[in-house]
Amino acid sequence: MSRELGAEFIGTFALVTAVCGAALFSAPSAGLVAVAFAVGLSVLAMAFAVGPISGGHFNPAVTLGLVAGGRFAVGRAPAYIIAQVLGGAAAAAVFYLILSGAPAGGKWNSFTAVSNLYGGSGQFSLLAVLLIEVVITALFLIVIMGVTMKNCPAGFAPIAIGLALTLFHLVAIPVSNASLNPARSTATAIFGGAEAWGSLWLFWVAPIVGGVIGGLVSKWLYDEPV
């Protein structure tokens, strides 16, 4: 299983690299579209690159959603989730060091600004953030399970998944900074300070609830034998 866990570590590392690089450095000039496409393209690329090894989850909510949908063994999920969290944390640590070397007075975001937050000054309420994270993660799982059915065209699933993730980020970044992924939220919260840590619980609960709902709906909808 070491190769599968290595693939999940690398894939999640790449995803959080996209989040941190785009949100810290590109977003102040290019806006949220840059972040959305960076995240979607990173998952598209890594799903092609290492997806054949591990299935290309890169996200605890996806792993648990696939468990709920009957596509993944529950006994393998904890190791996958640990690898994902470690991969995301490693990427965030790299970008923390990069940010510390940025020129003074530059137009950069902080780790707090790129973390997933709710309820503070100028931020959406807990209920609003909870709803959007549950809904978009559930829809994301429906896409994932739908495009990976046996009767779908082989080789195109990463494209649909990457584009769907881009879409969901365009929708959710203004509301919650778009988590859909507890590993991503944990990675930026590590360096985001007390406010990010205080919000982190929601960005574990909401995406996982959404992922499980999406997995169960997909299991009923597609009715594909496991």
N, C-alpha and C positions, 0 to 999 in steps of 0.2 A: 504493500500500500504506500510505500515511501514515495514512489514516482507520482502517484495521484496527489498526495499531500504537497509535494513539491510543486506540482502544476497549479494547485489551488493557491499556494503561497505566492507564486510568481504572477498568476493572473490577478490576484487581489492587489499585489504590489503595483502592478501596472495601472489598475483602475484608480487607486488612491493617488498614484503619481499624476494621472490626468486631472483628478479633482484638485489636488494641491497646486500643481503647476498652473492650471488655467484659472482657478479661483483666486489664488494669491497674486499672480503676476499679470495675467491677460485680462481678467474681468474688469479691473478698474478702467481700462481703455476700450476693450472690445465688448463688454457687457456680458449678460448671462448666456447669450447664444454661444459664445466661445466655450463656456463651461459645459453646456449641454452637449455640444458636438464632441468635445474632448472626451467626455465620459462615454458617450455612445460608441465612438470610434475605438476607444481603448478596449471595450468589451467585445466589439466586433472582431478586432485584431487578435485578442487573446483567445477568444472562442475558437477561431481558426487555428491558432498556434498551439495551444495546449488543451483545448476542449476534448480532442480525441483521447487524451490520457485520463482526465478526471471527470469529464462531463461539462466542465466549464461553468461551475456554480459561481464562485468568487463572491459569495454573499450568503450569510447564515439564513436569511429569510428565504432565499431560493432553495437552499438545501432542505430546510424544514418544510417548505411548500411542496417540494418533490417527494418528501417522505409522506406527507398527507395525501398526495395524489397517487401514491403507490408506485412511484418511479425510482425510489431510492431507499436502501435499507436503513432503518432507524439506528442500528448498531454502529454504522459508519459515520453518522452525522456528527457526533462530538469531535472526532478527530478532524473532520473537514472544517468545522467552525473554528477550532483552535488555529489551524493553518491559515484560515482567512483573516482572523483577527491579527495574527502575528505578521502576515504579509502587509496588511494595511498599516499597522503600527510602524513597521520598518520604513515604508515609503514616507510616512509623515515625519519620521525622525530625519530622514535625508533632507526633506524640504524645510524642516526647522533649521537645519544647519545652513542650507542655501539662503534662507530668509535672513539669518543672522549676518550674512556677508553682503546683503544688498546695500547699495549706496544710500547715504543719508538723504532724506528729502524726496525720495522716489515715490511714485504713485503705486504703492503696494497695499494689499489687504493684510490684515492680521489673521492669526489662526482662530481667534474668537469670531471674527467676521465671517469666516468660511465654515464655521461649525454649524451644526443643526441646533436651532434654538426655538423657543416659544415663549410667549407671554410677557416678555420684557417691553421696554419702551420702544414703540414703533414696530413691534412684532405681533404676528397673528396669535390668537388665543390658543390655549391647549386643545380645545375641542376642534378648532379649525385645522390645526396641524395634525391632530390624531386622525381626523376624517380623510384628509388628503393623502396621508401616508398609507393608511389602510387601503383606500380605494386604488391608488396607483400601483401599489405593490401587488394587490390581488389581480389587477389587469395585467401586470407584467408576468405573473405566473401563468395566466391563461394564454398569453402569447407564447411563452417558453414551452409549455406543454403542447400547445397546438402545433407549433412549427417543428416539433421533434417527434411527431407521430410517424409511424412506419410508412404510412401512405403519402407523406409529404415528399416533395422533391429533395433528393439527397444533396447536401452541401450548401443549401441556402439558409439554413436556420440561423447562423450567426448574423447574417445581414438583417433579417427581420428583428432579431433580438436587439442588436445594436441600435437600429433605427427606432425601435419602440422605447428603448431607454433614453435616447435623445429626446423623443417626444415627451416622455413623462418628466424629464428634467426641465424642459421648457415650461411645462405646466406648474411644477412644484417649486422651482427655485424661488420665485417671489414670495411663496408662503412659508416654506420650511427650510430653504436652502437644499431641498431635495435629498433626502436620505435614501429611502428604499432599501437600505443596506446597513445593518448594525455595525459591520466591520468598518465601513467608511466613516460612520458617525463616531465610533470609538477612536479611530486614528486621529481625526482632527481635534477631538475633545482632549486627548492626552496633552496637547500643547495649547488648548483654547482657554484654559483657566477655569475658575469656579463656575462661571455662568454656563459654560459648555458642559461641565461635569454634572451640574444640576439638572440639565435638560436631557442628559444622555439616556436615562431610563425609558423615556417616551420613544426614543428612536431605536430601542430594542423591541419594545412591546408592539408598537404600531406596525412596523414592517413585518414582524413575525406573524402577527394576527392576520394581516393582509395576505401574506404568503400562504398561510394555511388555508384561508378562505379560498384563495385562487386555486390552490391545489385540489381542494375538495370539489369546487365547482367544475374544474377541468376533468376530474375523474368521472363525474356524472355526465358532463357534456360530451366528452369524446368517447367514453365507454369503450376504451381500448384494453384488451386483455394484457395483463402484466406478464 
